Amino acid sequence: MVRVKRGNVARKRRKKILQFAKGYRGAHSRLFRVANQQVMKALRYSYIGRKQKKRTFRKLWITRINAASRLNGLSYSRLI
């Protein structure tokens, strides 16, 4: 049985993760295992954050439209 040599692939994979972890503090940017955990966590949060951003902006827009419509003697619900 021939052994699998994947030095190049493994190095590229690790380098990519450490590149993602640039700017993290301490071992989080230097050690692969810790950096990998932090990068995975960050990617999860960024995915969730993109959804939350849409919610918060919608909320802000509604608030602004409501304030503007009340200046003209109308509530948001009546305007819509």
Buried (B, 14 or more C-beta within 10 A) or exposed (E): EEEEEEEEEEEEEBEEBBEBBEEBEEEBBEBBEBBBBBBEEBEEEEEEEEEEEEEEEEEEEEEEEBEEBEEEEEEBEEEE
